Amino acid sequence: MLGGVLSRALLLRLRIVLATVGCLALLVGGASGGPRTQQAARQKPSVSAEIWALQQRAGQGDATAQLNLGNAYRYGRGVRMDLAQAMTWYRKAAEQGLPEALYNLAVMYEGGWPIQPDYSEAMAWYRKAAEQGYAPAQYSLGAVYDTGRGVSRDDAQAFLWYRKAAEQGYARAQYNLGAFYDTGRGVSRNDAQAFLWYRKAAEQGHADAQCSVGAMYGAGQGVPRDDVQAVTWFRRAAEQGHPKAQYNLGVMYGKGQGVSQDDAQALLWYRKAAEQGWPEAVAWTRNRAEQGDAVAQFALGEMYLVGRGVPRDEVQAVAWTRKAAEQGHARAQLTLAAMAGNGQGIPRDDAQAAAWFRRAAEQGDAEAQYHLGVAYECGCGVPKDYAQAAAWYRQAAEQGFADAQFNLAVFYRLGQGVPLDLVEAFKWSTVAAGRLLGDQQKANAAFLEATATMLTAERRAEAQQRASEWLAAFEKRKK
């Protein structure tokens, strides 16, 4: 996201580490492997012993083995994925009447794997499995009648098969059965029955059902009204990423229904729903942003930046992010700095990027402090100044920002902006270890290994003790 400044900083950091510790081989490694690796590759059997045994049993007519071999080919487990082979073995098991194989074969016909979709074939195989009481097939047969795929739509038949699967505890069928009672499709409308089946599915974690249960508690539909219960069920669905539930939870916080009124929490949930395109949440966020709410302005800017809930538009992203940044919103300042550094929505301007990084950094934003350190180290938008770079790296490092901890370690190793101190270098590299990713992680591992060779056992123990004490204090501060 931070583009030019970050890429230049990473390249510089890797060059420093490689030049300092001479560990290019550790970071790059051989492309083709040595003779032993190549020989092992040549000798590796084509399939595992487990797959070979499965193939033998399947070939001898073992229906369960045929099903499992079909699954192996379908998902590429132990063999190369091959949908035609999967279908072949499913058919062999299905012809022996194995319900799961009947169902899997139907799924492949319906989905068109590896052939063109054939809904009539899918229907026939679903029915065979459903008539044996296999709940997923009963649900799927209900869905075929519900949607009219390859058969005339029939709400009564859909209801019948949903009910069979629902009575076996199949959550998706329970939810659909609740929806039929809720709307009067295929059965007389019955709010109490709708609530009952929604609740059964909700208790199994079905997010749509949880949202519906919340709505029924909120409206007093099929159950006495209970705003606290409504909030509980909206929250369960919202935490699974359900946009309507997220919006509804925002409404409850905004109105103080079933929960203490809290505009910040309302905005949080509206924003989550808006980022998934829920229309009412998008409209609410825009309205608040237009009224000057900095948090909403930042949220709307991010939505335009990534195209969540609104068309992607970097110019609009800059405009709304700037409004929030100018009101002192630290994360908006950080984002605006990144956009200026990348030339996203505005001409690239390293000086502006550094200025916005500084404003966020001065508010204590660790990521901004790190990037301001990078700017001073590289001379990007500010004069190169290793002492300033080290100072900002330290502030971010003390807040637990791993990239800053690694950079500070390198500075101590080189005596760059700080006195040369191998013990402090080893300490900060140890603290950062395990929390870095990608090339930074590899560079830190190489750096730590090389620095260890420059220290006596006593000095290494001292550095490790300092790292342990810092980590303990940091964990205590977080509580």
C-alpha positions in Angstrom: 0.0 0.0 0.0 2.8 2.4 0.8 4.5 1.9 -2.6 7.6 3.8 -3.5 8.8 4.7 0.0 8.4 1.1 1.3 9.9 -0.6 -1.7 13.0 1.6 -1.6 13.3 1.1 2.1 13.1 -2.7 1.8 15.7 -2.8 -1.0 18.0 -0.6 1.1 17.5 -2.7 4.2 18.2 -6.0 2.3 21.4 -4.5 0.8 22.6 -3.3 4.3 21.9 -6.8 5.8 23.6 -8.6 2.9 26.6 -6.3 2.9 26.9 -6.5 6.7 26.5 -10.3 7.4 27.3 -11.8 4.0 24.4 -14.1 4.0 23.2 -14.0 0.4 23.1 -17.7 0.1 20.7 -17.9 3.1 18.3 -15.4 1.5 18.4 -16.7 -2.1 19.5 -20.4 -2.0 19.9 -22.7 -5.0 17.3 -22.6 -7.6 17.5 -26.3 -8.6 18.8 -28.0 -5.5 21.9 -30.2 -5.2 22.4 -33.7 -6.5 20.8 -35.4 -3.5 17.7 -33.3 -3.9 17.4 -34.1 -7.6 18.0 -37.8 -6.9 15.3 -37.8 -4.3 12.9 -36.2 -6.7 13.6 -38.8 -9.3 13.0 -41.7 -6.8 9.8 -40.3 -5.3 7.0 -42.8 -5.9 4.1 -41.6 -8.1 1.5 -42.1 -5.3 1.7 -42.7 -1.6 1.2 -46.1 -0.1 -2.1 -45.0 1.3 -3.4 -44.0 -2.2 -2.0 -47.2 -3.7 -3.9 -49.3 -1.2 -7.1 -47.3 -1.8 -6.8 -47.9 -5.5 -6.4 -51.6 -4.9 -9.5 -51.8 -2.7 -11.5 -49.6 -5.0 -10.6 -51.8 -8.0 -11.8 -54.8 -6.0 -15.3 -53.2 -5.7 -15.1 -51.7 -2.1 -17.7 -49.0 -2.3 -16.3 -46.9 0.5 -12.8 -47.1 -1.1 -14.4 -46.0 -4.4 -16.0 -43.0 -2.7 -12.8 -42.0 -1.0 -10.8 -42.4 -4.1 -13.3 -40.2 -5.9 -12.8 -37.6 -3.1 -9.0 -37.9 -3.6 -9.2 -37.1 -7.3 -11.8 -34.4 -6.8 -9.8 -32.4 -4.3 -6.3 -33.4 -5.3 -5.5 -35.2 -2.1 -2.5 -37.5 -2.7 -3.0 -37.5 -6.4 -3.3 -35.0 -9.2 -6.7 -33.4 -9.3 -8.8 -35.2 -12.0 -12.5 -34.5 -12.0 -13.2 -37.1 -14.7 -11.6 -39.8 -12.5 -13.5 -38.5 -9.5 -16.7 -38.9 -11.4 -15.8 -42.4 -12.5 -15.2 -43.6 -9.0 -18.2 -41.8 -7.6 -20.4 -43.5 -10.2 -19.0 -47.0 -9.3 -19.8 -46.4 -5.6 -23.1 -44.8 -6.4 -24.1 -47.9 -8.5 -23.6 -49.8 -5.3 -26.1 -47.5 -3.6 -23.7 -45.6 -1.3 -25.7 -42.4 -0.3 -22.7 -40.0 -0.1 -21.5 -41.2 -3.6 -25.0 -40.7 -5.0 -25.0 -37.2 -3.6 -21.5 -36.4 -4.8 -22.3 -37.6 -8.3 -25.4 -35.4 -8.3 -23.3 -32.4 -7.3 -20.9 -32.9 -10.1 -23.8 -33.2 -12.6 -25.4 -30.0 -11.3 -22.1 -28.1 -11.2 -20.9 -29.2 -14.6 -17.7 -30.9 -13.3 -16.1 -32.1 -15.6 -19.0 -32.0 -18.1 -21.8 -29.6 -19.0 -24.4 -29.2 -16.3 -27.1 -31.8 -16.5 -29.9 -30.9 -14.1 -32.1 -33.9 -14.9 -29.3 -36.3 -14.1 -28.5 -34.3 -11.0 -32.1 -34.5 -10.0 -32.2 -38.3 -10.4 -29.1 -38.9 -8.3 -30.2 -36.4 -5.6 -33.5 -38.2 -5.4 -31.9 -41.7 -5.0 -29.7 -40.3 -2.1 -32.6 -38.4 -0.6 -34.8 -41.4 -0.5 -32.2 -43.2 1.5 -32.5 -40.4 4.1 -29.2 -38.6 3.3 -29.9 -35.1 4.6 -27.5 -33.1 2.3 -29.3 -34.7 -0.7 -32.7 -34.0 0.8 -31.7 -30.4 1.2 -30.4 -30.2 -2.4 -33.5 -31.8 -3.8 -35.5 -29.2 -2.0 -33.3 -26.5 -3.4 -33.8 -27.9 -7.0 -37.6 -27.6 -6.5 -37.2 -24.2 -4.8 -35.3 -22.7 -7.7 -36.7 -24.7 -10.6 -33.3 -25.8 -11.9 -34.1 -28.5 -14.4 -37.6 -29.1 -13.1 -40.8 -27.1 -12.7 -40.6 -25.0 -9.6 -42.7 -26.6 -6.8 -42.9 -24.9 -3.4 -44.8 -27.8 -1.8 -42.1 -30.3 -2.9 -39.4 -27.9 -1.8 -41.0 -27.6 1.6 -41.4 -31.3 1.9 -37.7 -32.1 1.3 -36.4 -29.2 3.3 -38.5 -30.5 6.2 -37.0 -34.0 5.9 -33.5 -32.6 6.0 -34.3 -30.1 8.7 -35.7 -32.8 11.0 -32.3 -34.5 10.8 -30.7 -31.3 12.0 -29.4 -30.0 8.7 -28.9 -26.2 9.4 -29.3 -24.9 5.8 -32.6 -26.8 5.5 -33.7 -25.5 8.9 -33.1 -22.0 7.8 -34.9 -22.4 4.5 -37.8 -24.1 6.2 -38.0 -21.1 8.6 -38.1 -18.8 5.5 -40.9 -20.8 4.0 -43.0 -20.4 7.2 -42.0 -16.7 7.4 -43.2 -15.9 3.9 -46.0 -18.5 3.5 -44.3 -20.3 0.6 -45.4 -24.0 0.2 -47.2 -23.8 3.6 -49.5 -21.5 5.5 -47.5 -18.6 7.0 -46.7 -19.2 10.7 -44.4 -16.8 12.6 -44.0 -19.2 15.6 -42.8 -22.0 13.3 -40.6 -19.6 11.4 -38.9 -18.6 14.6 -38.6 -22.2 15.8 -36.7 -23.3 12.6 -34.6 -20.1 12.3 -33.6 -20.6 15.9 -32.5 -24.2 15.4 -30.3 -23.2 12.4 -29.0 -20.1 14.3 -27.9 -22.3 17.2 -25.7 -24.2 14.7 -24.0 -21.0 13.7 -26.0 -20.3 10.5 -25.4 -16.5 10.0 -28.6 -15.9 7.9 -30.7 -17.6 10.5 -29.0 -15.7 13.3 -29.8 -12.4 11.6 -33.4 -13.6 11.1 -33.7 -14.6 14.8 -32.4 -11.1 15.7 -35.0 -9.5 13.4 -37.9 -11.5 14.9 -36.8 -10.6 18.4 -36.5 -7.0 17.4 -40.0 -6.9 15.8 -41.7 -9.2 18.3 -42.6 -11.5 15.4 -43.3 -15.1 16.5 -41.8 -14.4 19.9 -42.1 -11.6 22.5 -40.1 -8.6 21.6 -36.7 -8.5 23.3 -34.1 -6.0 22.1 -31.3 -7.5 24.2 -31.9 -10.9 22.5 -32.0 -9.1 19.1 -28.6 -7.5 19.7 -27.2 -10.9 20.8 -28.2 -12.6 17.6 -27.4 -9.7 15.4 -23.9 -9.7 16.9 -23.4 -13.4 16.3 -24.2 -13.0 12.7 -22.3 -9.7 12.3 -19.1 -11.3 13.7 -19.4 -13.9 10.9 -19.4 -11.0 8.4 -23.1 -10.9 7.7 -23.7 -7.4 6.2 -27.4 -7.1 7.0 -26.7 -8.1 10.6 -23.8 -5.7 10.8 -26.1 -2.9 9.7 -28.8 -3.9 12.1 -26.3 -4.0 14.9 -25.2 -0.5 14.0 -28.9 0.6 14.2 -29.2 -0.9 17.6 -26.1 0.9 18.9 -27.2 4.1 17.2 -30.6 4.1 18.9 -29.5 2.5 22.1 -31.9 -0.4 21.8 -30.9 -3.5 23.7 -27.5 -2.0 24.3 -26.0 1.3 25.6 -26.1 4.0 22.9 -22.7 4.2 21.3 -22.1 6.2 18.1 -18.6 4.8 17.7 -19.8 1.2 17.8 -22.7 2.2 15.5 -20.2 3.6 13.0 -18.0 0.6 13.3 -20.7 -1.8 12.3 -22.2 0.5 9.7 -18.7 0.7 8.1 -18.3 -3.1 8.1 -21.7 -3.4 6.3 -21.0 -0.6 3.9 -17.7 -2.2 2.9 -19.7 -5.2 1.8 -22.0 -3.0 -0.2 -25.1 -3.0 2.1 -27.0 0.0 0.6 -28.4 1.4 3.8 -25.0 1.3 5.5 -23.3 3.0 2.5 -25.9 5.8 2.6 -25.6 6.2 6.3 -21.8 6.5 6.1 -22.0 9.0 3.3 -24.5 11.1 5.2 -22.3 11.2 8.3 -19.2 12.0 6.3 -21.0 14.9 4.6 -22.0 16.2 8.1 -18.3 16.4 8.9 -17.7 13.2 10.9 -14.0 12.4 10.6 -14.4 8.7 11.3 -17.1 8.4 8.6 -15.0 10.5 6.2 -12.0 8.2 6.7 -14.3 5.1 6.3 -15.8 6.5 3.0 -12.3 7.3 1.7 -11.1 3.7 2.4 -14.2 2.4 0.6 -13.4 4.4 -2.5 -9.8 3.4 -2.3 -10.5 -0.3 -2.5 -13.9 -0.3 -4.2 -15.9 -1.7 -1.3 -19.5 -0.7 -1.3 -18.8 2.0 -3.9 -17.0 2.1 -7.3 -13.2 2.3 -6.9 -12.2 5.9 -7.3 -8.8 7.1 -6.1 -9.6 10.8 -6.5 -12.7 10.5 -4.3 -10.6 8.4 -1.9 -8.1 11.2 -1.6 -10.8 13.8 -1.2 -12.5 12.1 1.7 -9.3 10.9 3.4 -8.0 14.4 3.3 -11.1 15.8 5.0 -10.6 13.3 7.8 -6.8 13.9 8.0 -7.2 17.7 8.2 -9.4 17.0 11.3 -6.6 15.2 12.9 -7.6 11.6 12.2 -4.3 9.7 12.5 -5.1 6.7 10.3 -6.4 9.1 7.6 -3.1 11.0 7.8 -1.2 7.7 7.4 -3.3 6.7 4.5 -3.0 10.1 2.8 0.8 9.9 3.3 0.8 6.6 1.5 -1.3 7.9 -1.3 1.0 10.9 -1.8 4.0 8.5 -1.7 2.5 6.2 -4.3 0.9 8.9 -6.5 -2.6 7.4 -5.9 -5.3 9.9 -6.8 -2.8 12.7 -6.5 0.6 13.4 -8.1 3.4 11.7 -6.3 4.9 14.0 -3.7 7.5 12.6 -1.2 7.6 15.8 0.8 3.8 15.7 1.3 4.0 12.0 2.2 6.6 12.8 4.9 4.6 15.7 6.2 1.5 13.5 6.7 3.6 10.7 8.2 4.9 13.2 10.7 1.4 14.4 11.7 0.3 10.9 12.3 3.6 9.9 14.0 3.3 12.8 16.4 -0.1 11.4 17.5 1.7 8.2 18.4 0.8 6.1 15.4 3.5 3.4 15.4 3.2 2.6 11.7 3.5 6.3 10.8 6.5 6.5 13.1 8.2 3.6 11.3 7.5 5.2 7.8 8.8 8.5 9.0 12.0 6.7 10.1 12.2 5.2 6.6 11.8 8.6 5.0 14.7 10.0 7.1 16.8 6.9 6.4 16.3 7.1 2.6 16.1 10.9 2.3 12.6 10.6 0.9 10.8 13.9 1.2 13.1 15.0 4.0 16.9 15.4 4.3 18.6 12.2 5.0 19.2 12.0 8.8 20.1 8.8 10.5 19.7 10.2 14.0 16.1 11.2 13.2 15.5 7.8 11.5 16.8 6.0 14.6 14.7 8.2 16.9 11.4 7.4 15.0 12.3 3.7 14.6 12.8 3.6 18.4 9.4 5.1 19.1 7.7 2.6 16.8 9.8 -0.3 18.1 8.8 0.5 21.7 5.2 0.1 20.6 5.9 -3.3 19.2 6.2 -2.5 15.5 8.4 -5.4 14.3 9.8 -3.8 11.1 11.0 -0.8 13.2 12.6 -3.2 15.7 14.6 -4.9 13.0 15.7 -1.6 11.4 16.8 -0.4 14.8 18.8 -3.6 15.3 20.6 -2.9 12.0 21.3 0.7 13.0 22.9 -0.5 16.3 24.9 -3.1 14.4 26.3 -0.4 12.0 26.5 2.4 14.5 24.2 4.4 12.2 22.3 7.2 14.0 23.1 5.5 17.4 26.3 4.3 19.0 27.5 0.9 17.7 26.2 -1.7 20.2 26.1 -5.4 19.2 24.1 -6.3 22.4 21.3 -3.9 21.6 21.4 -5.1 17.9 21.0 -8.7 19.0 18.3 -7.7 21.5 16.1 -5.8 19.0 16.6 -8.5 16.4 15.5 -11.2 18.9 12.4 -9.1 19.9 11.4 -8.8 16.2 12.0 -12.5 15.4 8.8 -14.4 14.7 6.7 -11.3 13.9 8.2 -10.4 10.5 7.1 -11.6 7.2 8.7 -12.5 3.8 12.0 -11.0 2.9 12.2 -9.0 6.2 11.8 -12.3 8.2 14.6 -13.9 6.2 16.9 -10.9 6.5 16.3 -10.8 10.3 17.1 -14.5 10.7 20.3 -14.1 8.8 21.2 -10.9 10.7 20.5 -12.6 14.1 22.6 -15.6 13.2 25.5 -13.5 12.0 25.4 -11.1 15.0 25.4 -14.0 17.4 28.8 -15.1 16.0 30.2 -11.6 16.9 29.3 -11.9 20.6 30.7 -13.9 23.4 28.4 -16.3 25.2 28.1 -13.9 28.1 27.2 -11.0 25.8 24.6 -13.1 24.0 23.1 -14.1 27.3 22.9 -10.4 28.3 21.2 -9.5 25.0 18.7 -12.4 25.3 18.0 -11.3 28.9 17.3 -7.7 27.7 15.0 -9.0 25.0 13.1 -11.2 27.5 12.7 -8.2 29.9 11.5 -6.0 27.1 9.0 -8.5 25.9 7.7 -9.1 29.5 7.3 -5.3 30.0 5.6 -4.9 26.7 3.1 -7.6 27.4 2.4 -6.0 30.8 1.8 -2.6 29.1 -0.7 -4.2 26.7 -2.9 -5.5 29.6 
